[in-house]
Amino acid sequence: MNGLATVSRVIDAINEHVGRAVAWLALFMVLDQFAVVILRYVFSVGYIMMQESIWYQHGMLFMVGAGYTLWRNGHVRVDILYREATVRHKALVDLLGVVFFLLPLCVLIAWLSWNYVIHAWEVYEGSVETGGVPAVFLLKSLIWVFVLLLGLQGISMAARSILVLLGVEDAAPPVVPPETHELV
């Protein structure tokens, strides 16, 4: 049982570090957008590469940060029953959700995106715009990073749920408890 807890903690740590690092893209994305607006409306100058880099940053922020968001319970959840459930009931719901929904979805996304990403690498796909970012193939590769990090976090979530269901008491909360954001 200690092995499951260790696997869960390692995956959580990976997604925490990746999530905290990729969160800085939000700041850079805002600064980049601000610069694009100032250059365009004050100086009447535009750079396609700067504009496209915002799309890349946005894609990286959401695709690479998805595992971190799952770890922090930041994804949308309809928790009419889940919120008031016991820790064991929540663990069962989480385990079933990972096994029957999250992991199969990750496998499906990886399988369906295989040719899409491989083809982009074969031709080193770049921007359709002259002067755009010549690395669309890298952007498309984020699909696999998304699947990997989200799938790993699902495995961590399942491991933690199994430990809770088996009665290991310290496995219930993640290493860092998720923040709660509720509408009042």
Z-matrix of the N, CA and C atoms (Angstrom, degrees):
N
C 1 1.452
C 2 1.536 1 111.54
N 3 1.314 2 116.04 1 -30.43
C 4 1.457 3 119.87 2 179.61
C 5 1.529 4 110.71 3 -63.70
N 6 1.340 5 116.15 4 -30.80
C 7 1.458 6 120.56 5 179.52
C 8 1.521 7 111.86 6 -64.55
N 9 1.341 8 116.77 7 -40.28
C 10 1.466 9 120.31 8 177.77
C 11 1.523 10 111.35 9 -62.61
N 12 1.309 11 115.92 10 -42.22
C 13 1.464 12 120.10 11 179.30
C 14 1.526 13 110.53 12 -64.77
N 15 1.319 14 116.82 13 -39.26
C 16 1.462 15 121.13 14 178.98
C 17 1.518 16 110.88 15 -65.55
N 18 1.331 17 116.74 16 -45.68
C 19 1.471 18 121.10 17 177.86
C 20 1.530 19 109.69 18 -58.62
N 21 1.310 20 116.59 19 -45.51
C 22 1.457 21 121.19 20 -179.72
C 23 1.532 22 111.27 21 -61.18
N 24 1.331 23 116.42 22 -45.35
C 25 1.466 24 119.84 23 179.97
C 26 1.525 25 112.36 24 -64.59
N 27 1.329 26 117.28 25 -38.73
C 28 1.469 27 121.08 26 179.74
C 29 1.533 28 109.98 27 -65.35
N 30 1.332 29 116.29 28 -47.03
C 31 1.464 30 119.77 29 178.74
C 32 1.520 31 110.67 30 -62.30
N 33 1.325 32 116.89 31 -43.22
C 34 1.468 33 120.44 32 178.05
C 35 1.526 34 110.98 33 -59.00
N 36 1.336 35 116.21 34 -42.40
C 37 1.470 36 120.32 35 -179.77
C 38 1.528 37 110.86 36 -65.17
N 39 1.327 38 117.05 37 -40.39
C 40 1.469 39 120.26 38 177.91
C 41 1.518 40 110.05 39 -60.33
N 42 1.329 41 116.14 40 -50.98
C 43 1.463 42 119.37 41 -178.16
C 44 1.521 43 112.18 42 -67.42
N 45 1.328 44 116.83 43 -30.55
C 46 1.467 45 118.15 44 176.43
C 47 1.527 46 110.49 45 -65.64
N 48 1.309 47 116.96 46 -46.83
C 49 1.471 48 120.06 47 -178.96
C 50 1.524 49 111.47 48 -65.12
N 51 1.318 50 115.77 49 -44.01
C 52 1.462 51 119.67 50 178.95
C 53 1.530 52 110.04 51 -63.89
N 54 1.322 53 116.74 52 -44.36
C 55 1.468 54 120.79 53 -178.97
C 56 1.515 55 113.11 54 -63.68
N 57 1.319 56 116.26 55 -42.83
C 58 1.467 57 119.38 56 178.80
C 59 1.528 58 111.34 57 -66.38
N 60 1.321 59 116.62 58 -36.84
C 61 1.467 60 120.13 59 179.02
C 62 1.525 61 110.61 60 -68.20
N 63 1.327 62 116.39 61 -45.98
C 64 1.460 63 119.81 62 -176.54
C 65 1.539 64 111.45 63 -72.34
N 66 1.311 65 117.57 64 -20.22
C 67 1.473 66 120.14 65 178.36
C 68 1.526 67 111.62 66 -62.60
N 69 1.328 68 116.45 67 -26.69
C 70 1.465 69 119.62 68 178.10
C 71 1.523 70 111.75 69 -64.31
N 72 1.334 71 116.73 70 -21.48
C 73 1.460 72 119.22 71 177.93
C 74 1.524 73 111.88 72 -61.96
N 75 1.313 74 117.01 73 -28.22
C 76 1.462 75 119.36 74 178.56
C 77 1.530 76 110.52 75 -61.33
N 78 1.319 77 116.59 76 -42.85
C 79 1.460 78 120.38 77 177.69
C 80 1.528 79 110.95 78 -64.90
N 81 1.331 80 116.38 79 -47.53
C 82 1.457 81 119.71 80 -179.60
C 83 1.524 82 111.50 81 -63.89
N 84 1.333 83 116.27 82 -34.75
C 85 1.455 84 120.32 83 178.95
C 86 1.526 85 110.90 84 -65.64
N 87 1.322 86 116.90 85 -41.63
C 88 1.474 87 120.97 86 177.88
C 89 1.524 88 110.39 87 -65.49
N 90 1.334 89 116.78 88 -44.34
C 91 1.465 90 119.81 89 179.21
C 92 1.527 91 111.40 90 -64.23
N 93 1.316 92 116.26 91 -39.85
C 94 1.463 93 120.90 92 178.01
C 95 1.530 94 110.25 93 -63.87
N 96 1.319 95 117.01 94 -45.35
C 97 1.468 96 120.36 95 179.07
C 98 1.519 97 110.87 96 -63.64
N 99 1.300 98 116.98 97 -40.15
C 100 1.466 99 121.29 98 177.64
C 101 1.534 100 110.28 99 -60.65
N 102 1.330 101 115.70 100 -44.53
C 103 1.474 102 120.08 101 179.28
C 104 1.523 103 111.15 102 -63.94
N 105 1.334 104 117.54 103 -40.74
C 106 1.466 105 120.78 104 178.31
C 107 1.525 106 110.75 105 -61.13
N 108 1.309 107 116.57 106 -44.21
C 109 1.471 108 120.75 107 -179.50
C 110 1.522 109 110.84 108 -65.34
N 111 1.322 110 117.15 109 -46.16
C 112 1.470 111 120.26 110 179.79
C 113 1.527 112 110.54 111 -62.07
N 114 1.332 113 116.66 112 -46.86
C 115 1.457 114 119.77 113 -179.88
C 116 1.528 115 111.56 114 -61.05
N 117 1.322 116 116.23 115 -41.10
C 118 1.458 117 119.35 116 -176.28
C 119 1.528 118 112.05 117 -73.16
N 120 1.325 119 117.86 118 -48.59
C 121 1.461 120 120.31 119 -171.22
C 122 1.521 121 114.26 120 -91.40
N 123 1.314 122 117.87 121 -20.55
C 124 1.463 123 119.64 122 178.21
C 125 1.527 124 110.59 123 -97.73
N 126 1.340 125 115.98 124 -42.45
C 127 1.465 126 119.56 125 -175.00
C 128 1.531 127 113.72 126 -108.55
N 129 1.320 128 117.70 127 -1.01
C 130 1.472 129 123.36 128 -179.32
C 131 1.531 130 112.11 129 54.55
N 132 1.315 131 114.97 130 41.72
C 133 1.468 132 121.64 131 179.52
C 134 1.526 133 107.78 132 -125.04
N 135 1.330 134 115.91 133 139.49
C 136 1.455 135 119.45 134 177.51
C 137 1.512 136 111.24 135 -135.76
N 138 1.291 137 116.07 136 143.44
C 139 1.459 138 122.34 137 177.79
C 140 1.523 139 108.47 138 -126.16
N 141 1.326 140 115.52 139 115.36
C 142 1.464 141 121.24 140 -179.49
C 143 1.529 142 110.76 141 -57.88
N 144 1.328 143 116.94 142 -42.29
C 145 1.462 144 120.26 143 -178.05
C 146 1.537 145 111.25 144 -60.91
N 147 1.327 146 116.87 145 -39.46
C 148 1.472 147 119.61 146 177.98
C 149 1.524 148 110.45 147 -64.86
N 150 1.322 149 116.14 148 -42.40
C 151 1.460 150 119.86 149 -178.91
C 152 1.530 151 111.01 150 -65.93
N 153 1.325 152 116.20 151 -43.45
C 154 1.460 153 119.20 152 179.37
C 155 1.523 154 112.10 153 -68.79
N 156 1.321 155 117.10 154 -29.75
C 157 1.463 156 118.95 155 179.96
C 158 1.527 157 110.76 156 -63.11
N 159 1.317 158 117.23 157 -26.57
C 160 1.468 159 120.40 158 176.57
C 161 1.529 160 109.35 159 -65.90
N 162 1.326 161 117.52 160 -40.17
C 163 1.471 162 120.68 161 177.20
C 164 1.520 163 110.22 162 -62.99
N 165 1.317 164 116.68 163 -42.17
C 166 1.465 165 120.94 164 179.75
C 167 1.530 166 110.06 165 -62.85
N 168 1.310 167 116.33 166 -45.41
C 169 1.461 168 120.06 167 -179.74
C 170 1.525 169 110.66 168 -63.54
N 171 1.322 170 116.23 169 -41.55
C 172 1.461 171 121.20 170 179.31
C 173 1.532 172 110.04 171 -62.35
N 174 1.336 173 115.78 172 -46.08
C 175 1.460 174 119.52 173 178.08
C 176 1.515 175 112.45 174 -61.60
N 177 1.318 176 116.54 175 -43.49
C 178 1.462 177 120.45 176 178.95
C 179 1.528 178 110.95 177 -63.78
N 180 1.303 179 116.57 178 -42.72
C 181 1.458 180 120.91 179 -178.21
C 182 1.527 181 111.32 180 -57.80
N 183 1.321 182 116.22 181 -47.26
C 184 1.456 183 119.60 182 -175.96
C 185 1.522 184 113.38 183 -82.67
N 186 1.321 185 117.70 184 -40.04
C 187 1.461 186 119.48 185 -177.06
C 188 1.532 187 111.48 186 -72.73
N 189 1.316 188 116.68 187 -44.90
C 190 1.463 189 119.94 188 -177.25
C 191 1.530 190 110.80 189 -78.57
N 192 1.324 191 117.71 190 -26.81
C 193 1.459 192 121.23 191 -178.96
C 194 1.520 193 114.59 192 -87.18
N 195 1.328 194 118.89 193 0.55
C 196 1.463 195 120.95 194 -176.29
C 197 1.525 196 113.07 195 -64.91
N 198 1.329 197 117.81 196 -40.01
C 199 1.464 198 120.67 197 178.67
C 200 1.523 199 111.43 198 -64.52
N 201 1.328 200 115.82 199 -41.63
C 202 1.470 201 120.75 200 177.11
C 203 1.527 202 110.33 201 -62.03
N 204 1.321 203 115.46 202 -42.29
C 205 1.465 204 120.08 203 -179.71
C 206 1.521 205 110.81 204 -63.88
N 207 1.328 206 117.53 205 -39.82
C 208 1.466 207 120.63 206 176.88
C 209 1.519 208 110.10 207 -64.15
N 210 1.320 209 117.08 208 -43.21
C 211 1.458 210 120.56 209 179.35
C 212 1.526 211 111.23 210 -60.35
N 213 1.322 212 116.77 211 -37.42
C 214 1.466 213 121.27 212 -178.91
C 215 1.525 214 113.25 213 -87.94
N 216 1.340 215 117.31 214 9.94
C 217 1.470 216 122.39 215 -178.04
C 218 1.528 217 112.09 216 57.22
N 219 1.316 218 116.40 217 37.91
C 220 1.456 219 120.73 218 -177.25
C 221 1.512 220 114.84 219 -92.63
N 222 1.332 221 117.72 220 -7.93
C 223 1.451 222 119.66 221 178.93
C 224 1.525 223 109.84 222 -77.29
N 225 1.303 224 116.28 223 155.03
C 226 1.460 225 121.42 224 -179.32
C 227 1.521 226 108.78 225 -65.72
N 228 1.302 227 115.28 226 132.28
C 229 1.461 228 121.29 227 179.08
C 230 1.519 229 108.01 228 -138.90
N 231 1.306 230 115.76 229 133.96
C 232 1.461 231 120.48 230 174.93
C 233 1.516 232 105.78 231 -89.09
N 234 1.315 233 115.88 232 96.73
C 235 1.457 234 118.54 233 -173.36
C 236 1.518 235 112.03 234 -111.22
N 237 1.314 236 115.56 235 56.96
C 238 1.467 237 120.13 236 175.05
C 239 1.529 238 109.02 237 -65.36
N 240 1.323 239 116.35 238 -44.85
C 241 1.458 240 121.08 239 179.52
C 242 1.521 241 112.09 240 -97.01
N 243 1.294 242 116.47 241 -30.82
C 244 1.469 243 121.81 242 -174.99
C 245 1.521 244 111.98 243 -64.89
N 246 1.322 245 117.39 244 -40.41
C 247 1.468 246 121.17 245 -174.69
C 248 1.522 247 112.63 246 -57.95
N 249 1.313 248 117.22 247 -40.93
C 250 1.467 249 121.36 248 -176.51
C 251 1.527 250 113.10 249 -94.10
N 252 1.318 251 117.75 250 2.00
C 253 1.465 252 121.72 251 -176.57
C 254 1.529 253 111.38 252 -73.20
N 255 1.321 254 114.46 253 160.87
C 256 1.469 255 120.12 254 175.59
C 257 1.531 256 109.10 255 -72.40
N 258 1.312 257 115.30 256 166.00
C 259 1.467 258 120.64 257 179.39
C 260 1.532 259 110.08 258 -60.93
N 261 1.328 260 117.87 259 -40.38
C 262 1.474 261 121.15 260 179.18
C 263 1.529 262 111.15 261 -65.56
N 264 1.317 263 117.50 262 -41.19
C 265 1.464 264 120.61 263 179.30
C 266 1.529 265 110.18 264 -65.79
N 267 1.315 266 117.36 265 -41.44
C 268 1.468 267 121.19 266 176.96
C 269 1.523 268 110.36 267 -61.99
N 270 1.331 269 116.25 268 -41.05
C 271 1.467 270 120.28 269 179.39
C 272 1.524 271 110.56 270 -63.21
N 273 1.326 272 117.34 271 -40.61
C 274 1.461 273 120.87 272 178.81
C 275 1.530 274 110.90 273 -65.40
N 276 1.311 275 116.73 274 -44.24
C 277 1.473 276 120.91 275 178.01
C 278 1.527 277 110.28 276 -62.15
N 279 1.321 278 116.68 277 -44.31
C 280 1.467 279 120.30 278 178.95
C 281 1.527 280 111.37 279 -62.79
N 282 1.323 281 117.07 280 -44.31
C 283 1.461 282 121.04 281 -179.86
C 284 1.528 283 110.78 282 -61.77
N 285 1.321 284 116.74 283 -48.25
C 286 1.461 285 120.14 284 179.81
C 287 1.531 286 111.33 285 -64.51
N 288 1.311 287 116.86 286 -38.25
C 289 1.461 288 120.83 287 178.09
C 290 1.522 289 112.17 288 -63.02
N 291 1.328 290 116.31 289 -41.74
C 292 1.469 291 120.68 290 179.08
C 293 1.521 292 110.33 291 -67.37
N 294 1.341 293 116.53 292 -48.24
C 295 1.461 294 120.79 293 -174.35
C 296 1.533 295 112.22 294 -69.09
N 297 1.327 296 117.52 295 -40.90
C 298 1.461 297 119.88 296 -173.70
C 299 1.529 298 114.59 297 -97.57
N 300 1.326 299 117.41 298 -16.48
C 301 1.464 300 118.81 299 -177.81
C 302 1.528 301 113.31 300 -123.00
N 303 1.325 302 116.96 301 -57.88
C 304 1.467 303 120.09 302 -171.85
C 305 1.531 304 112.87 303 -65.60
N 306 1.312 305 117.90 304 -55.04
C 307 1.471 306 119.91 305 -177.81
C 308 1.537 307 112.47 306 -64.92
N 309 1.347 308 119.51 307 -43.24
C 310 1.475 309 117.54 308 174.95
C 311 1.530 310 112.62 309 -61.42
N 312 1.326 311 117.56 310 -35.85
C 313 1.460 312 120.10 311 177.72
C 314 1.528 313 110.71 312 -65.98
N 315 1.321 314 117.30 313 -40.80
C 316 1.470 315 120.79 314 177.49
C 317 1.525 316 110.75 315 -62.18
N 318 1.324 317 117.18 316 -43.14
C 319 1.469 318 120.97 317 178.33
C 320 1.526 319 109.87 318 -63.81
N 321 1.316 320 117.40 319 -42.96
C 322 1.462 321 121.68 320 179.92
C 323 1.533 322 111.34 321 -63.07
N 324 1.307 323 117.00 322 -44.23
C 325 1.472 324 120.56 323 179.02
C 326 1.525 325 110.24 324 -63.29
N 327 1.322 326 117.20 325 -43.68
C 328 1.470 327 120.24 326 179.08
C 329 1.526 328 110.37 327 -62.32
N 330 1.311 329 117.06 328 -44.66
C 331 1.456 330 121.41 329 -178.59
C 332 1.527 331 111.52 330 -65.05
N 333 1.331 332 117.03 331 -47.19
C 334 1.463 333 120.47 332 -178.27
C 335 1.534 334 113.00 333 -69.86
N 336 1.304 335 117.13 334 -25.72
C 337 1.471 336 120.02 335 -178.64
C 338 1.525 337 112.81 336 -90.77
N 339 1.325 338 117.42 337 -6.19
C 340 1.460 339 120.72 338 -173.71
C 341 1.526 340 112.24 339 -53.91
N 342 1.327 341 117.73 340 -58.65
C 343 1.466 342 121.21 341 -178.19
C 344 1.524 343 111.73 342 -64.58
N 345 1.312 344 116.11 343 -36.16
C 346 1.460 345 122.24 344 -179.87
C 347 1.533 346 111.02 345 -59.30
N 348 1.324 347 116.23 346 -47.87
C 349 1.462 348 121.25 347 -179.07
C 350 1.528 349 110.78 348 -74.49
N 351 1.320 350 116.95 349 -43.17
C 352 1.464 351 120.35 350 179.94
C 353 1.532 352 110.51 351 -59.88
N 354 1.324 353 116.93 352 -44.65
C 355 1.471 354 119.58 353 179.46
C 356 1.535 355 110.83 354 -61.80
N 357 1.309 356 117.05 355 -40.82
C 358 1.469 357 120.34 356 178.71
C 359 1.528 358 110.51 357 -59.78
N 360 1.334 359 117.32 358 -38.66
C 361 1.467 360 121.19 359 178.31
C 362 1.522 361 111.68 360 -72.36
N 363 1.321 362 116.97 361 -36.35
C 364 1.470 363 120.42 362 -178.91
C 365 1.532 364 111.91 363 -60.65
N 366 1.326 365 115.55 364 -36.00
C 367 1.474 366 119.55 365 -177.61
C 368 1.523 367 111.93 366 -105.67
N 369 1.335 368 116.05 367 5.35
C 370 1.464 369 120.85 368 -174.26
C 371 1.525 370 109.68 369 45.01
N 372 1.321 371 114.13 370 59.32
C 373 1.462 372 121.70 371 -174.03
C 374 1.524 373 111.48 372 -55.52
N 375 1.303 374 114.67 373 132.79
C 376 1.460 375 121.20 374 178.74
C 377 1.513 376 110.44 375 -122.04
N 378 1.278 377 115.99 376 -172.15
C 379 1.458 378 122.67 377 -178.63
C 380 1.524 379 110.79 378 -67.13
N 381 1.316 380 115.62 379 148.14
C 382 1.467 381 119.79 380 174.48
C 383 1.520 382 110.54 381 -79.41
N 384 1.306 383 117.33 382 -13.90
C 385 1.454 384 122.78 383 -179.95
C 386 1.525 385 110.38 384 -92.05
N 387 1.315 386 116.56 385 139.61
C 388 1.457 387 120.90 386 173.53
C 389 1.527 388 107.95 387 -67.34
N 390 1.294 389 116.52 388 128.16
C 391 1.459 390 120.36 389 -178.64
C 392 1.516 391 113.33 390 86.09
N 393 1.346 392 116.84 391 7.01
C 394 1.455 393 120.46 392 178.99
C 395 1.520 394 111.96 393 -83.55
N 396 1.301 395 116.01 394 179.14
C 397 1.464 396 121.53 395 -179.79
C 398 1.534 397 108.55 396 -71.21
N 399 1.313 398 117.91 397 121.78
C 400 1.462 399 120.39 398 -175.86
C 401 1.525 400 113.28 399 -86.01
N 402 1.320 401 118.06 400 41.29
C 403 1.471 402 119.84 401 -174.41
C 404 1.522 403 112.22 402 -142.54
N 405 1.314 404 117.74 403 44.18
C 406 1.457 405 120.62 404 177.00
C 407 1.528 406 110.04 405 -61.56
N 408 1.331 407 117.08 406 -32.24
C 409 1.462 408 121.10 407 178.87
C 410 1.529 409 110.93 408 -59.85
N 411 1.320 410 117.43 409 -35.48
C 412 1.471 411 120.01 410 177.18
C 413 1.523 412 111.01 411 -70.84
N 414 1.316 413 115.84 412 -39.23
C 415 1.466 414 120.01 413 178.28
C 416 1.530 415 110.31 414 -62.62
N 417 1.317 416 116.86 415 -42.98
C 418 1.467 417 120.59 416 179.23
C 419 1.529 418 111.20 417 -66.26
N 420 1.317 419 117.85 418 -28.84
C 421 1.462 420 121.34 419 178.54
C 422 1.520 421 112.14 420 -66.39
N 423 1.317 422 116.44 421 -19.65
C 424 1.467 423 119.78 422 177.94
C 425 1.524 424 111.65 423 -63.44
N 426 1.320 425 117.35 424 -20.09
C 427 1.466 426 119.89 425 175.99
C 428 1.527 427 108.94 426 -59.19
N 429 1.336 428 116.60 427 -43.69
C 430 1.466 429 119.65 428 -179.44
C 431 1.518 430 112.01 429 -71.38
N 432 1.324 431 117.29 430 -33.88
C 433 1.467 432 120.68 431 175.82
C 434 1.528 433 109.06 432 -64.33
N 435 1.324 434 115.91 433 -42.50
C 436 1.466 435 122.30 434 176.68
C 437 1.527 436 110.45 435 -57.03
N 438 1.334 437 116.21 436 -51.16
C 439 1.465 438 121.37 437 -178.86
C 440 1.527 439 110.59 438 -61.24
N 441 1.312 440 116.82 439 -43.90
C 442 1.464 441 121.19 440 -178.29
C 443 1.530 442 111.45 441 -62.98
N 444 1.334 443 117.13 442 -52.75
C 445 1.463 444 120.17 443 -176.25
C 446 1.527 445 112.14 444 -68.85
N 447 1.329 446 117.29 445 -39.04
C 448 1.462 447 119.90 446 178.49
C 449 1.530 448 110.41 447 -69.23
N 450 1.341 449 116.85 448 -41.42
C 451 1.460 450 120.22 449 177.84
C 452 1.522 451 112.09 450 -63.50
N 453 1.330 452 116.07 451 -43.42
C 454 1.465 453 119.01 452 176.75
C 455 1.523 454 111.18 453 -60.35
N 456 1.324 455 116.86 454 -42.40
C 457 1.460 456 119.06 455 179.89
C 458 1.521 457 110.61 456 -66.00
N 459 1.324 458 116.71 457 -33.68
C 460 1.462 459 120.16 458 174.50
C 461 1.515 460 111.29 459 -63.03
N 462 1.328 461 116.95 460 -41.18
C 463 1.466 462 121.05 461 177.30
C 464 1.528 463 110.10 462 -62.76
N 465 1.320 464 116.55 463 -41.04
C 466 1.466 465 120.39 464 176.89
C 467 1.525 466 110.89 465 -62.40
N 468 1.311 467 115.18 466 -43.40
C 469 1.466 468 120.64 467 179.83
C 470 1.533 469 110.22 468 -63.14
N 471 1.331 470 116.93 469 -41.74
C 472 1.465 471 121.14 470 178.55
C 473 1.527 472 110.65 471 -65.54
N 474 1.327 473 116.86 472 -42.71
C 475 1.470 474 120.44 473 179.33
C 476 1.521 475 110.69 474 -61.36
N 477 1.325 476 116.11 475 -45.08
C 478 1.460 477 120.42 476 178.77
C 479 1.527 478 110.93 477 -62.74
N 480 1.330 479 116.18 478 -40.00
C 481 1.466 480 120.68 479 179.14
C 482 1.522 481 111.12 480 -64.80
N 483 1.324 482 116.82 481 -41.55
C 484 1.474 483 120.80 482 177.95
C 485 1.523 484 109.97 483 -61.54
N 486 1.319 485 116.81 484 -42.31
C 487 1.470 486 120.06 485 179.53
C 488 1.523 487 111.40 486 -63.97
N 489 1.309 488 116.40 487 -38.50
C 490 1.472 489 119.53 488 177.45
C 491 1.525 490 109.77 489 -65.75
N 492 1.319 491 116.73 490 -45.41
C 493 1.466 492 120.34 491 -179.18
C 494 1.524 493 112.07 492 -64.44
N 495 1.339 494 117.44 493 -28.63
C 496 1.466 495 121.09 494 177.64
C 497 1.522 496 112.66 495 -84.75
N 498 1.320 497 117.13 496 -3.25
C 499 1.453 498 120.86 497 175.95
C 500 1.512 499 115.97 498 92.90
N 501 1.315 500 118.13 499 11.12
C 502 1.461 501 120.51 500 175.24
C 503 1.532 502 106.33 501 -76.87
N 504 1.327 503 115.95 502 113.30
C 505 1.461 504 119.79 503 -168.24
C 506 1.519 505 115.02 504 -73.04
N 507 1.331 506 118.05 505 -34.65
C 508 1.458 507 119.21 506 -174.83
C 509 1.526 508 113.01 507 -81.28
N 510 1.324 509 117.35 508 3.94
C 511 1.462 510 120.01 509 -177.26
C 512 1.528 511 112.66 510 -91.13
N 513 1.337 512 117.37 511 -10.83
C 514 1.469 513 119.88 512 -173.67
C 515 1.524 514 113.42 513 -61.36
N 516 1.331 515 119.54 514 -57.03
C 517 1.466 516 117.00 515 -179.16
C 518 1.515 517 111.76 516 -86.61
N 519 1.345 518 116.88 517 150.88
C 520 1.455 519 118.25 518 171.90
C 521 1.526 520 109.35 519 -65.36
N 522 1.333 521 116.56 520 171.76
C 523 1.458 522 121.53 521 -178.49
C 524 1.519 523 110.37 522 -54.21
N 525 1.332 524 116.56 523 -44.81
C 526 1.465 525 122.05 524 175.83
C 527 1.515 526 106.46 525 -116.11
N 528 1.347 527 118.36 526 120.18
C 529 1.457 528 119.01 527 -177.89
C 530 1.526 529 111.31 528 -62.23
N 531 1.338 530 116.93 529 140.46
C 532 1.460 531 119.86 530 -178.96
C 533 1.518 532 111.31 531 -67.42
N 534 1.319 533 114.29 532 151.79
C 535 1.452 534 119.61 533 176.45
C 536 1.525 535 108.73 534 -76.56
N 537 1.310 536 116.78 535 148.37
C 538 1.446 537 120.78 536 179.36
C 539 1.519 538 108.83 537 -106.65
N 540 1.320 539 114.67 538 127.97
C 541 1.465 540 120.97 539 177.14
C 542 1.525 541 107.22 540 -125.35
N 543 1.301 542 116.39 541 107.05
C 544 1.464 543 119.62 542 -179.97
C 545 1.518 544 109.25 543 -125.13
N 546 1.323 545 114.12 544 147.26
C 547 1.459 546 119.27 545 173.58
C 548 1.516 547 108.78 546 -79.11
N 549 1.292 548 116.91 547 137.24
C 550 1.458 549 120.44 548 -178.28
C 551 1.508 550 109.71 549 -98.77
